[in-house]
Amino acid sequence: MKKQQGIKLFVVLLVSTLFIYSFSHFGAMTYNAMTSEDDMFLPGTSIGSVDVSGKTRNEALSSVTDDLQSWQNGTILNLMYKEKTIQVNLDIFEIDVQESVVAAQSGQANPMIVSIPSQELKAMLQQLSSKLAIGEEELTKVNNELLSYAHLLKSGEHHIAVGKLLATDDSSVVISETILEFEEVSVAMMDWVAALSPITIPAESQFSFLKTIEENKLTSMPAANKSMIATAIYKTVLPTNFVVIQRHIGQQLPNYIELGFEAKINQKNNLDLAFTNPNKSEYTIELKWVYPTLTVQLKGSSLLYKYVVEQTGKQEFDPKTIIQYSPQLHPSQKTVKEVGRNGLLTNVIRKVYGENDEFLSEEFISEDFYAPVERIEVHGLKSSTTTGTSTGDDGAGTETTTDSASQTESVEDTTSLKDETSDGKIIYGKPNETEK
């Protein structure tokens, strides 16, 4: 019995001795490998972004640790998908500094040993877009792209376009469409439209209508037709995230477009339509003419958000009435020389909604104002109340009004806003005379 206890004690002592010996022996070897002055890295050795040439592994460990801290403080990684951008939390990277130094090969560039937990990466991508369908292949691509910045500790701000790493087949989706009908159009409209279509708008680039028609040798196209096409294009890109840089309106709203969507073109006065495609993918504008209808479509990768164009503060202004007198008319006669036109005012805004139809933001686009056009009436002279002399070839003359109230009694107050009241204003004068 005592003999068996002695054997057990001997075995325990032997194992303990071997453990202590091994720990001290191999631990010393590891320490010496890290600290030996004779084991310096050869020229041309780097770990991550740190040049460790001529340094011991212990010195390299200190340098790489400091550089990692600088990288974490001075680096921003952004994941981008369509219109959405999120910042990557750098804590997602599991960086093993000590193992990176121990495994470094002397005389060559060595990446940091880094990994990203799969579940954390998936959660981050779902935060970017809940509709992203990520398989193992796509997940690996995104993982490798992120690791490339951590392997070499690339400082600075970096943007990773996730859409380019995914296999998507929505590159030709119809994003927006506009259909306009025109009453009087040149027969050459078909040729002009065919020469313009399709218009390619590269990623992160600017579009100019004047430049486009110049490139397509269509500068001889009448200004009215240019405005028709530009108006259709403008209305098409408005419910997107395209940024409008330049756009103009005329003095009167054309009858082919509703208020808020006109885009007037005048090459002589450099009135252009210009906008920017801020996306990471290109889009095309396709135009089709089938008399009397112009159809414009914007095609490309589907947008993540929904853009809704709305109008606020719409007002309508009645025109003023100008009354002129002519001896050529019977005192009881009246003719309308100019019917006049109501003035219009509106504010155009663009609202942005998220993937789940939640409101995100609102953007002011424009304030469109069309001044009213005066109504001009020509009345016959009332000889019983006026005296005067005729001048000019047309027989029109000046008059002295002795009872102006009785003469304006039947004229409607036309200077008030809709649903508002104000003092009426009627202007008297000769034919061809404008308001002063």
C-alpha positions, 0 to 999 in steps of 0.5 A: 500500500505504501509502495503505491502511494510512493509511486503516485507521489513520484508521478506527481512530482515528476509531472510538476517538475516537467511543467515548471521546466518546460514553462521556464525553458520555452517561456524564456525562449519566447521572451528572448524571441521578443527581446533579443537584440540579435532578432531585429526585423530586416529592412522592408518589414512592415506590420499593418502600416508600421515600418518595423525595420531594425526593430525587435519584436518587443519594440514592434509590438509597442509601435503597432499598438500605438499605431492601432490607437491612432487608426481607431482615433483617426479613421471613419468607415462608412457603409453606403447603400443607395441613398443611405449611409451608416458609420461602422463602429470600429469595435466590430474589428477583432484585432490581435496585435500580439499575434500579428507581431509574432507571426510577422515575416521579416523582410516583407509587408505583413497584414494585421491579423483581424476578424469580424464576427459574422453575426455582427456584420449581418446585423450592421447590414440589416441596419443599412437596409432591412430589404438587403438579401445577403447570402454567404457569398455577398457577406464574404465580399463585404467582410473582405472589403472591410478587412482590407482597411483594418489589415493595413490600418488605413487611416482617414475617411473611407466609403464602401459602396455595398451595392457594388459588392452585391449581385443585383438585377435592378439596374433598369428599373423605371424610377419615374415617368412623365407623359405630356401632350402638346397641341401644336408641335413641329413634325420634326419633333420625332427627329429631335426626340430620337436624336436625344434619346437615350441620355446617360447620366453617369454616377455622381455627375452633372446634367446640362440640357444646353450642353446635351443638345449642343453635343447632339447638334440640336441647337437649331431646335426652336426654343419652344420645343426645347422648353417642352422637352426640358419640362418633361425631363424636369418633372421626371427627375423631380420625384427622385434624389437628383439635385436641381442646380439650375431651372427657370420659368417663363412669364406665363405658364404653358398650357401643356404643364401644370403649375410648379413643373415648367422648365424654360430653355433659352440658349441665347440668355443661357437659361438652362436646366441642370441637375446632379445625379448624386448616386453611385450608379448611372441612370438613363433618361429615355424619350419617346414621341408618338404624336401628340404625346411625349413620354419620358422615363428615368431608368436605373437602380431602384432608389431606397427612399420614396420622394413625394413632390408637393405644393404649398401656399398656392394662390391665384391673383385676379388681373387688373382691368384697364379701360380705354375709350374710343370714339369709334365705338357707340357709347353703349358698346364695349369690346375686350382687347385683352382677356387677361390672365390670373396670376399664380403662385406656388411653393414646390417641396419634396418630402422624403420617406424611408423604407417603412414609409416613415417621414425623414426630411423635407426639401424646398425646391422652388417658388414659382410666380406668374404675374397676372396679365391685365384685362383691357376693355375698350369702351365707347365715349359717352358724349353727354359726360365727356369733352375732348379732341380726337388724336391719332390715325385710329381716332382714339382720344383723351377725355375729361371724366366728369362723373367717373363713379357712374362710368366705373359703376358696372366694372368688377373689382379685379385687384383683390386676391381670391377669397380676400377683399381690397380696394378696386383699381381701374385704369383709364387710358388710350388704346395701346397704353399700358399701366403706369 
